[in-house]
Amino acid sequence: MYKLVVSDMDETFLDENHRIPAANIRALERMHDLGIRFAPSSGRPYASIAENLAELPEHLLRDLYVVSYNGGFINRYGVDEPLTRCGISLDTANELYRLGLERNLCVHVYAESGTVYVCDAPADEHRYLSSLSFVSFFDAKEHDTLAFLSHERLVKVIFMDGDFPALQRVGSELGGRAAALGLATTYSSGRYLEFMPAGIDKGEGLRRLSALLGIPLEQCVGVGDSANDLEMIATAGLGVGVANVTDDVRPYCDVVLDTTGMAGAFEELVERYLEPAMYQR
């Protein structure tokens, strides 16, 4: 019997317009009736996840927890002060910023305040992010360092490139440097290379939330689509990939759904796996 479902957001739980598909809302209602808790887990800030959740009925938001920044932060929905947090120094972020600009990459800098500072976004990326209220764009020619962010507590840095194989080569090239800076790397959305504090990932976020709620890991379900979801999928009692799960993560999934995340895969999850498990002895 499963008691907690923890899910990635983009490409897993939300559609291409950052909205919750109607099928997923119906699935959350059924999970609520079954006594199964839901928690979103994302690389994005808490405030941006909360914006996505605001369209849900109030009873589905009651006593809901949000795992953000790739497992580094846990918030109770509606409470801005996190229960857990992590971060990187301004010097570390500056080093990554320099390495990104040397390679002519778009660089995202995530702050604990919830603002994501995006440098030199290509046109497609700018269009994709422009509807998000927490994104602030700037040009590298305006800032040769991140000194202008000295007032912020920084959490992670992302490199973006639409040429994913090229980005993966950058990740391999910089793996040793990242480790020396106390960082771990992962990938998401087929275009992002993420640098997080070592030891912080969605699997660790799931372990922390599981302990907080008193729900054993074997009664937890982890749902995702890409590399930054891998540790969560592997840690959960049932690791689930949506139909669009990337090839590098697929082998670690206990099951892969037939429905893509953008099409509302959670009804299939409920009907094929959560409801039948309720009646197993």
C-alpha positions as CSV (number, residue, x, y, z in Angstrom):
1,M,0.0,0.0,0.0
2,Y,1.4,3.4,-1.0
3,K,1.0,6.5,1.3
4,L,3.0,9.2,-0.5
5,V,3.5,10.2,-4.1
6,V,6.4,12.6,-4.8
7,S,6.6,13.9,-8.3
8,D,8.7,16.1,-10.5
9,M,6.9,19.1,-12.0
10,D,8.0,20.1,-15.5
11,E,7.6,17.4,-18.2
12,T,6.1,15.1,-15.5
13,F,3.2,16.7,-13.7
14,L,2.6,20.0,-15.7
15,D,1.7,20.5,-19.3
16,E,3.8,22.6,-21.8
17,N,2.1,25.8,-20.5
18,H,3.1,25.1,-16.9
19,R,-0.5,24.2,-16.0
20,I,-1.8,21.1,-14.3
21,P,-3.7,18.9,-16.8
22,A,-7.3,18.2,-15.8
23,A,-6.5,14.4,-15.7
24,N,-3.9,15.1,-13.0
25,I,-6.4,17.1,-10.9
26,R,-8.8,14.2,-11.1
27,A,-6.1,11.8,-10.1
28,L,-5.2,14.0,-7.1
29,E,-8.8,13.9,-6.0
30,R,-8.8,10.2,-6.2
31,M,-5.5,10.0,-4.3
32,H,-7.0,12.2,-1.6
33,D,-10.0,9.9,-1.3
34,L,-7.6,6.9,-0.9
35,G,-5.6,8.7,1.8
36,I,-2.5,9.0,-0.4
37,R,-0.5,12.2,0.1
38,F,1.0,14.1,-2.8
39,A,4.2,16.3,-2.8
40,P,5.7,18.1,-5.8
41,S,9.5,17.9,-6.1
42,S,11.3,20.3,-8.5
43,G,14.6,22.0,-9.2
44,R,12.6,25.3,-9.2
45,P,12.1,27.6,-6.2
46,Y,9.3,27.0,-3.7
47,A,7.4,30.2,-4.8
48,S,7.2,29.2,-8.4
49,I,6.0,25.7,-7.5
50,A,3.4,27.3,-5.2
51,E,2.2,29.4,-8.2
52,N,1.5,26.2,-10.2
53,L,-0.3,24.6,-7.3
54,A,-2.6,27.6,-6.6
55,E,-5.2,26.4,-9.1
56,L,-5.9,23.3,-7.0
57,P,-8.9,23.1,-4.8
58,E,-8.2,24.2,-1.2
59,H,-8.7,20.7,0.3
60,L,-5.9,19.3,-1.9
61,L,-3.5,22.0,-0.6
62,R,-4.2,21.4,3.1
63,D,-1.2,19.9,4.9
64,L,0.8,19.6,1.6
65,Y,4.6,19.8,1.5
66,V,6.8,21.1,-1.4
67,V,10.3,19.8,-2.1
68,S,12.2,22.4,-4.1
69,Y,15.7,23.2,-5.4
70,N,16.4,19.5,-6.3
71,G,15.7,18.2,-2.8
72,G,17.5,20.9,-0.9
73,F,14.5,22.8,0.5
74,I,11.2,21.5,2.0
75,N,8.4,23.9,2.7
76,R,4.9,23.4,4.0
77,Y,2.6,24.8,1.4
78,G,1.6,28.4,2.4
79,V,4.7,28.9,4.7
80,D,7.6,30.8,3.1
81,E,10.2,29.8,5.7
82,P,11.7,26.4,4.6
83,L,12.1,23.5,7.0
84,T,15.4,22.5,5.2
85,R,17.7,24.6,3.1
86,C,21.1,24.5,1.3
87,G,23.3,26.9,-0.6
88,I,26.5,27.8,-2.4
89,S,28.9,30.7,-1.9
90,L,29.1,33.7,-4.1
91,D,32.7,32.8,-4.9
92,T,31.6,29.3,-6.1
93,A,28.7,30.8,-8.2
94,N,31.2,33.3,-9.7
95,E,33.5,30.5,-10.7
96,L,30.6,28.7,-12.4
97,Y,29.5,31.9,-14.1
98,R,32.9,32.4,-15.5
99,L,33.1,28.8,-16.8
100,G,29.7,29.2,-18.4
101,L,30.5,32.5,-20.1
102,E,33.8,31.1,-21.4
103,R,31.7,28.5,-23.3
104,N,29.1,31.0,-24.5
105,L,26.4,29.2,-22.5
106,C,23.2,30.6,-21.1
107,V,23.7,30.7,-17.3
108,H,20.8,30.5,-14.7
109,V,21.6,31.5,-11.1
110,Y,19.0,30.5,-8.5
111,A,18.6,32.5,-5.3
112,E,16.9,31.4,-2.1
113,S,14.6,34.4,-2.4
114,G,12.9,32.6,-5.3
115,T,14.4,34.7,-8.1
116,V,16.2,33.0,-11.0
117,Y,18.7,35.3,-12.7
118,V,19.1,34.2,-16.4
119,C,22.1,35.4,-18.4
120,D,22.2,35.6,-22.2
121,A,19.1,33.5,-22.8
122,P,18.7,32.5,-26.5
123,A,15.4,33.4,-28.1
124,D,13.6,30.0,-27.5
125,E,14.7,29.9,-23.9
126,H,13.6,33.5,-23.4
127,R,10.2,32.8,-24.8
128,Y,9.9,29.6,-22.6
129,L,10.8,31.5,-19.4
130,S,9.2,34.9,-20.1
131,S,5.8,33.8,-18.7
132,L,7.4,32.9,-15.3
133,S,7.2,35.8,-12.8
134,F,10.3,34.7,-10.8
135,V,12.7,35.0,-13.8
136,S,15.0,38.1,-14.2
137,F,17.0,38.3,-17.4
138,F,20.3,40.1,-17.8
139,D,23.2,40.2,-20.4
140,A,26.8,39.2,-19.7
141,K,28.0,42.5,-21.1
142,E,26.3,44.2,-18.1
143,H,28.0,42.1,-15.5
144,D,31.4,40.4,-15.8
145,T,30.9,38.9,-12.3
146,L,27.9,38.1,-10.0
147,A,28.8,40.8,-7.6
148,F,25.4,42.4,-8.2
149,L,23.9,39.4,-6.4
150,S,25.9,39.9,-3.2
151,H,22.6,40.6,-1.4
152,E,21.2,37.2,-2.3
153,R,21.7,33.8,-0.8
154,L,22.5,31.5,-3.8
155,V,21.4,27.9,-4.1
156,K,22.5,26.6,-7.5
157,V,23.7,27.4,-11.0
158,I,22.5,25.9,-14.3
159,F,24.1,26.0,-17.8
160,M,21.6,25.8,-20.7
161,D,22.3,24.7,-24.2
162,G,19.8,23.4,-26.8
163,D,22.6,21.1,-28.1
164,F,22.3,18.5,-25.3
165,P,25.2,16.2,-26.4
166,A,27.4,19.2,-26.4
167,L,26.1,20.2,-22.9
168,Q,26.8,16.6,-21.7
169,R,30.4,17.0,-22.9
170,V,30.7,20.2,-20.9
171,G,29.4,18.3,-17.9
172,S,32.0,15.6,-18.3
173,E,34.7,18.1,-18.8
174,L,33.8,20.1,-15.7
175,G,33.0,17.2,-13.4
176,G,36.3,17.3,-11.6
177,R,36.2,21.0,-11.2
178,A,32.7,20.8,-9.8
179,A,33.7,18.1,-7.3
180,A,36.6,20.3,-6.2
181,L,34.1,23.1,-5.5
182,G,31.9,20.8,-3.4
183,L,29.3,20.4,-6.1
184,A,27.5,17.6,-7.9
185,T,26.1,17.7,-11.4
186,T,22.9,16.5,-13.0
187,Y,20.8,17.1,-16.1
188,S,17.2,18.1,-16.7
189,S,14.7,18.8,-19.5
190,G,17.2,17.8,-22.2
191,R,18.9,21.2,-22.1
192,Y,20.1,22.0,-18.6
193,L,23.3,21.1,-16.7
194,E,22.7,21.7,-13.0
195,F,25.3,22.3,-10.3
196,M,24.1,21.6,-6.8
197,P,25.8,21.2,-3.4
198,A,27.2,17.7,-3.1
199,G,24.8,15.4,-1.3
200,I,21.7,17.3,-2.3
201,D,19.4,15.6,-4.8
202,K,15.7,14.6,-5.1
203,G,16.4,11.3,-3.5
204,E,17.7,13.0,-0.3
205,G,14.7,15.3,-0.5
206,L,12.4,12.2,-0.5
207,R,14.3,10.7,2.4
208,R,13.9,13.9,4.4
209,L,10.2,14.2,3.6
210,S,9.6,10.5,4.3
211,A,11.1,10.9,7.8
212,L,9.2,14.2,8.4
213,L,5.9,12.5,7.6
214,G,6.7,9.2,9.2
215,I,6.0,7.3,6.0
216,P,8.5,4.4,5.2
217,L,10.3,4.8,1.9
218,E,8.8,1.5,0.7
219,Q,5.4,3.2,0.9
220,C,6.6,6.1,-1.3
221,V,6.2,6.5,-5.0
222,G,8.7,8.7,-7.0
223,V,7.6,10.0,-10.4
224,G,9.9,11.7,-12.9
225,D,11.2,12.1,-16.4
226,S,14.9,13.0,-16.4
227,A,18.3,12.7,-14.8
228,N,17.7,15.0,-11.9
229,D,14.8,12.7,-10.9
230,L,16.9,9.5,-11.0
231,E,17.8,9.4,-7.3
232,M,14.2,10.0,-6.2
233,I,13.0,7.2,-8.6
234,A,15.7,4.9,-7.2
235,T,15.0,5.7,-3.6
236,A,11.2,5.3,-3.7
237,G,9.5,2.0,-3.0
238,L,8.0,2.4,-6.5
239,G,10.0,4.3,-9.0
240,V,7.8,5.5,-11.9
241,G,8.8,7.1,-15.3
242,V,6.3,8.9,-17.4
243,A,6.2,7.9,-21.1
244,N,8.6,10.7,-22.0
245,V,11.3,9.6,-19.4
246,T,14.8,9.9,-20.8
247,D,16.7,6.8,-21.9
248,D,19.3,7.2,-19.2
249,V,16.7,7.1,-16.4
250,R,14.4,4.5,-17.9
251,P,16.4,1.5,-16.7
252,Y,16.1,2.6,-13.1
253,C,12.3,2.8,-13.2
254,D,10.2,0.0,-11.7
255,V,7.5,0.9,-14.2
256,V,7.1,3.3,-17.2
257,L,3.7,4.7,-17.9
258,D,2.1,4.8,-21.4
259,T,1.1,8.5,-20.9
260,T,3.4,11.4,-21.2
261,G,3.7,13.9,-18.3
262,M,2.4,16.7,-20.4
263,A,-0.7,14.7,-21.2
264,G,-1.7,14.0,-17.6
265,A,-0.1,10.7,-16.7
266,F,-1.4,10.6,-13.1
267,E,-4.8,9.0,-13.9
268,E,-2.9,6.1,-15.4
269,L,-0.7,5.9,-12.3
270,V,-3.7,5.8,-10.0
271,E,-5.7,3.3,-12.0
272,R,-2.8,0.9,-12.8
273,Y,-0.7,1.0,-9.6
274,L,-2.1,3.0,-6.7
275,E,-5.7,1.7,-6.5
276,P,-4.7,-2.0,-7.0
277,A,-2.1,-1.7,-4.3
278,M,-4.8,-0.5,-1.8
279,Y,-6.4,-3.9,-2.0
280,Q,-3.4,-6.1,-1.9
281,R,-3.0,-8.1,1.3
